[in-house]
């Protein structure tokens, strides 16, 4: 008995090359997937800044942003229930390569390097004006020195004054990066 393989339809196990690229690697370039969601008055998981290589709409409520290695992005998580806000979280992260050490973060696959982590409404809200001030200088927050984001996180956890990012600091960061 012979079978005709030309007329067989592909099964669900067959994966298209574009879908394979989104799930882990685009050619040899590792990718980081970030889950995003919005359900009215319940959850808002969104990017404050970052340039995803691709964004995929999964359904009405969920999306997935895909970042190349070394990309910096900020994800904000806001949740509530019938009684009000239950969670505020702001995280500035850097996508990594497979050889880098990463932290496992829910909704981020395979993980990322955390540069800044703010938990709670007071901490998250205190950082938003600093991000706005960086943008007001004409600087894209993804181009800001990773050391600045780490400094913010350390000063935030130590309850110290949060430093402003200045054009001079940015110029010094760019000059140092050119020397490397």
FIMIKOL-605732 format. One record per residue (C-alpha): residue number from 1; x, z, y. Coordinates in steps of 0.1 Angstrom, whole numbers. Last residue first. Layout:
 pos     u     w     v
 NUM     X     Z     Y
...
end
This chain:
 pos     u     w     v
 180   353   247   507
 179   363   241   543
 178   330   223   550
 177   310   253   538
 176   329   275   563
 175   320   252   592
 174   284   252   582
 173   282   290   579
 172   300   294   613
 171   275   270   629
 170   246   290   614
 169   260   323   627
 168   263   307   662
 167   228   293   660
 166   215   328   653
 165   198   344   623
 164   184   377   635
 163   194   410   618
 162   169   433   602
 161   172   469   613
 160   177   493   585
 159   153   506   558
 158   180   504   531
 157   158   481   510
 156   153   458   540
 155   189   459   549
 154   199   448   514
 153   173   420   513
 152   182   408   548
 151   219   407   539
 150   211   387   507
 149   191   361   528
 148   221   359   553
 147   246   355   524
 146   226   325   512
 145   234   308   545
 144   205   290   560
 143   200   253   551
 142   167   260   532
 141   154   277   563
 140   155   244   583
 139   172   251   616
 138   155   239   648
 137   160   273   665
 136   122   278   662
 135   126   274   624
 134   149   303   623
 133   125   323   645
 132    96   316   621
 131   117   328   592
 130   124   360   611
 129    87   363   620
 128    78   361   583
 127   102   389   572
 126    83   419   586
 125    51   407   570
 124    67   407   535
 123    81   443   540
 122    49   457   554
 121    26   439   528
 120    45   451   498
 119    75   438   478
 118   103   419   495
 117   130   401   474
 116   158   382   489
 115   185   361   473
 114   171   360   438
 113   190   335   415
 112   164   315   396
 111   147   314   362
 110   139   289   334
 109   112   285   346
 108    97   304   375
 107    62   317   371
 106    73   352   361
 105   109   357   372
 104   139   357   348
 103   171   362   367
 102   197   336   365
 101   234   335   356
 100   247   300   361
  99   257   276   334
  98   222   261   330
  97   223   252   367
  96   205   273   393
  95   176   272   417
  94   180   295   446
  93   155   321   456
  92   138   337   486
  91   110   360   474
  90    80   373   493
  89    55   396   475
  88    22   410   487
  87    -1   426   462
  86   -35   443   460
  85   -53   431   491
  84   -88   442   494
  83  -116   460   475
  82  -131   431   455
  81   -96   421   443
  80   -66   407   461
  79   -33   388   454
  78    -7   373   477
  77    25   358   463
  76    50   341   486
  75    76   317   473
  74   107   308   494
  73   131   280   484
  72   168   272   481
  71   179   243   461
  70   212   248   441
  69   199   229   411
  68   170   205   417
  67   135   219   423
  66   101   212   407
  65    69   224   422
  64    40   231   398
  63     4   231   409
  62   -26   252   400
  61   -62   257   413
  60   -79   223   410
  59   -58   212   380
  58   -21   206   372
  57   -11   190   405
  56    26   182   401
  55    51   185   430
  54    84   167   429
  53   119   171   442
  52   107   203   459
  51   119   209   494
  50   117   245   503
  49    97   268   526
  48    68   292   525
  47    59   280   490
  46    26   292   476
  45     9   317   453
  44   -25   326   468
  43   -47   347   446
  42   -82   362   448
  41  -100   353   480
  40  -101   316   471
  39   -81   308   440
  38   -47   292   448
  37   -18   287   425
  36    19   278   424
  35    42   278   394
  34    79   270   401
  33    98   247   378
  32   136   246   380
  31   153   214   370
  30   186   206   354
  29   202   172   363
  28   214   152   333
  27   186   127   333
  26   159   146   350
  25   159   177   329
  24   134   205   321
  23    97   199   321
  22    96   173   348
  21   119   148   332
  20   100   151   299
  19    68   142   317
  18    84   111   332
  17    98   101   298
  16    64   102   282
  15    59   127   254
  14    46   118   220
  13    32   149   203
  12    -3   140   216
  11    -3   111   192
  10     4    75   200
   9   -21    49   188
   8   -12    30   157
   7   -17    -8   159
   6    20   -18   155
   5    26     6   126
   4     6   -15   101
   3     6     3    68
   2    14   -10    34
   1     0     0     0
end
